[in-house]
Amino acid sequence: MGMLENKVAIITGASSGIGRAAALLFSAEGAAVVLNARGKAALETVSEEIRAAGGRVRIVVGDASLPETHEELVADAVSSFGGLDIAFNNAATIGPIKPLADVAVSEWQETLATTLTSAFLGSRCQIPAMLKRGNGTIIFTSSFVGTSVGLPGMAVYAAAKAGLMGLVKGITADYAAQGIRANALLPGGTDTAMAGDEAQKQWAAGLHAMKRIAHPDEIARAALFLASPMSSFVAGSALFADGGNAAVK
């Protein structure tokens, strides 16, 4: 029996990086997964890998900043697998890398839409389905950026990621007594396409006490803890999986 046996999970941003690693891991631990990303080909590749391993999977190609994408994800989870237990709201964008006064309003709006509004839209659809099950867990991918440290040129990203902590606290206040656990996962630098080139990765490694960045699987395992019964009394929290980054700032 896997840690997520007989559970149903939605994962956004599932075509690459942390989302892809979580999709493979959650499936291997027994969950039926409903996956979302904008890129159809990459999402289908993840889906095929899960099916080849004997997993149950559905995909919804769409923009996580649109309400209809989340409505379709939840509807698919319910119709295909009978309900919803877990949501890993992981979709995000780095946004503009520039000083705040140089940021266009459109860049601000796009970054918040993809990173913060998408999490609100997802939760808004996911919570009613979880209440029908009597419990559920929602995980947001936040960041050490904006919570423990500011980085030059990343004020917009920091604001979006820090805003997720407000959602975590608000959902906890509203729904924890009804069995819904909301938590934020705060990765450090992770070896994904968003991490940049080798020079940028080496610079990021130096920020961490462990003097390296994470592999996506390491962050996925932290998400698995929050998704599983092992974290049954963890609600409204921020779990740093950041190689000691926050500890040495």
Backbone hydrogen bonds, N-H to C=O, Kabsch-Sander energy under -0.5 kcal/mol:
donor,donor_aa,acceptor,acceptor_aa,energy
4,L,29,E,-2.2
5,E,2,G,-1.3
6,N,30,G,-1.0
7,K,4,L,-2.1
9,A,32,A,-3.0
10,I,86,I,-2.3
11,I,34,V,-2.2
12,T,88,F,-2.1
13,G,36,N,-0.5
14,A,36,N,-2.7
16,S,13,G,-0.6
19,G,16,S,-0.8
20,R,16,S,-1.4
21,A,17,G,-2.2
22,A,18,I,-2.5
23,A,19,G,-2.3
24,L,20,R,-2.2
25,L,21,A,-2.3
26,F,22,A,-3.3
27,S,23,A,-1.9
28,A,24,L,-2.2
29,E,25,L,-1.7
30,G,27,S,-2.0
31,A,26,F,-2.3
32,A,7,K,-2.6
33,V,56,R,-2.3
34,V,9,A,-2.8
35,L,33,V,-0.5
35,L,58,R,-2.9
36,N,11,I,-2.2
37,A,60,V,-0.9
40,K,38,R,-0.8
43,L,39,G,-1.8
44,E,40,K,-2.6
45,T,41,A,-1.8
46,V,42,A,-1.8
47,S,43,L,-2.3
48,E,44,E,-2.6
49,E,45,T,-1.9
50,I,46,V,-2.1
51,R,47,S,-2.5
52,A,48,E,-2.3
53,A,49,E,-1.0
54,G,51,R,-1.8
55,G,50,I,-2.8
58,R,33,V,-2.1
60,V,35,L,-2.9
62,G,37,A,-2.0
62,G,60,V,-0.5
64,A,62,G,-0.5
66,L,63,D,-1.8
69,T,66,L,-1.0
70,H,66,L,-0.9
71,E,67,P,-2.1
72,E,68,E,-2.1
73,L,69,T,-2.1
74,V,70,H,-2.4
75,A,71,E,-2.2
76,D,72,E,-2.5
77,A,73,L,-2.3
78,V,74,V,-2.3
79,S,75,A,-2.7
80,S,76,D,-2.7
81,F,77,A,-1.8
82,G,78,V,-1.4
83,G,77,A,-1.3
85,D,8,V,-2.4
86,I,8,V,-2.3
87,A,137,T,-2.2
88,F,10,I,-3.1
89,N,87,A,-0.7
89,N,139,I,-2.7
90,N,88,F,-1.4
98,K,96,P,-0.8
98,K,153,G,-1.5
102,D,99,P,-2.0
103,V,100,L,-1.8
108,W,104,A,-2.1
109,Q,105,V,-2.7
110,E,106,S,-2.3
111,T,107,E,-2.2
112,L,108,W,-2.3
113,A,109,Q,-2.3
114,T,110,E,-2.2
115,T,111,T,-2.2
116,L,112,L,-1.8
117,T,112,L,-3.2
118,S,113,A,-1.2
120,F,116,L,-1.9
121,L,117,T,-3.0
122,G,118,S,-2.4
123,S,119,A,-2.5
124,R,120,F,-2.5
125,C,121,L,-1.3
125,C,122,G,-0.6
126,Q,122,G,-2.6
127,I,123,S,-2.6
129,A,125,C,-0.8
130,M,126,Q,-2.2
131,L,127,I,-2.6
132,K,128,P,-1.3
133,R,129,A,-0.7
133,R,130,M,-1.0
134,G,130,M,-1.0
135,N,130,M,-1.2
136,G,179,G,-2.1
137,T,85,D,-2.3
138,I,181,R,-3.3
139,I,87,A,-3.1
140,F,183,N,-2.0
141,T,89,N,-1.7
142,S,140,F,-1.1
142,S,185,L,-2.4
144,F,187,P,-1.2
146,G,144,F,-0.5
146,G,149,V,-3.3
147,T,144,F,-1.2
148,S,144,F,-2.5
149,V,144,F,-1.5
154,M,151,L,-2.0
158,A,154,M,-2.6
159,A,155,A,-2.3
160,A,156,V,-2.2
161,K,157,Y,-2.6
162,A,158,A,-2.8
163,G,159,A,-1.8
164,L,160,A,-0.7
164,L,161,K,-0.7
165,M,161,K,-0.5
165,M,162,A,-1.3
166,G,162,A,-0.7
166,G,163,G,-0.6
167,L,163,G,-1.3
168,V,164,L,-2.3
169,K,165,M,-2.1
170,G,166,G,-2.5
171,I,167,L,-3.0
172,T,168,V,-2.0
173,A,169,K,-2.3
174,D,170,G,-2.1
175,Y,171,I,-2.9
176,A,172,T,-1.8
178,Q,175,Y,-1.5
179,G,176,A,-1.8
180,I,175,Y,-1.9
181,R,136,G,-2.9
181,R,179,G,-0.6
182,A,180,I,-0.5
183,N,138,I,-2.4
184,A,237,S,-2.7
185,L,140,F,-3.2
186,L,184,A,-0.5
186,L,239,L,-3.2
188,G,241,A,-1.7
191,D,214,A,-2.9
192,T,190,T,-2.2
195,A,192,T,-1.7
196,G,193,A,-1.1
201,K,197,D,-2.3
202,Q,198,E,-2.5
203,W,199,A,-2.1
204,A,200,Q,-2.5
205,A,201,K,-2.4
206,G,202,Q,-1.3
207,L,204,A,-1.6
208,H,205,A,-1.4
210,M,243,G,-1.9
211,K,208,H,-1.4
214,A,189,G,-3.1
218,E,215,H,-1.5
219,I,215,H,-1.1
220,A,216,P,-2.4
221,R,217,D,-1.9
222,A,218,E,-1.1
223,A,219,I,-2.1
224,L,220,A,-2.3
225,F,221,R,-1.8
226,L,222,A,-1.7
227,A,223,A,-2.0
228,S,224,L,-1.6
231,S,225,F,-0.5
231,S,228,S,-1.6
232,S,229,P,-1.6
234,V,231,S,-2.3
235,A,233,F,-0.7
236,G,182,A,-3.0
239,L,184,A,-3.0
239,L,237,S,-0.5
240,F,238,A,-0.8
241,A,186,L,-2.5
241,A,239,L,-0.5
245,N,242,D,-1.7
248,V,244,G,-0.9
248,V,245,N,-1.1
249,K,246,A,-1.1
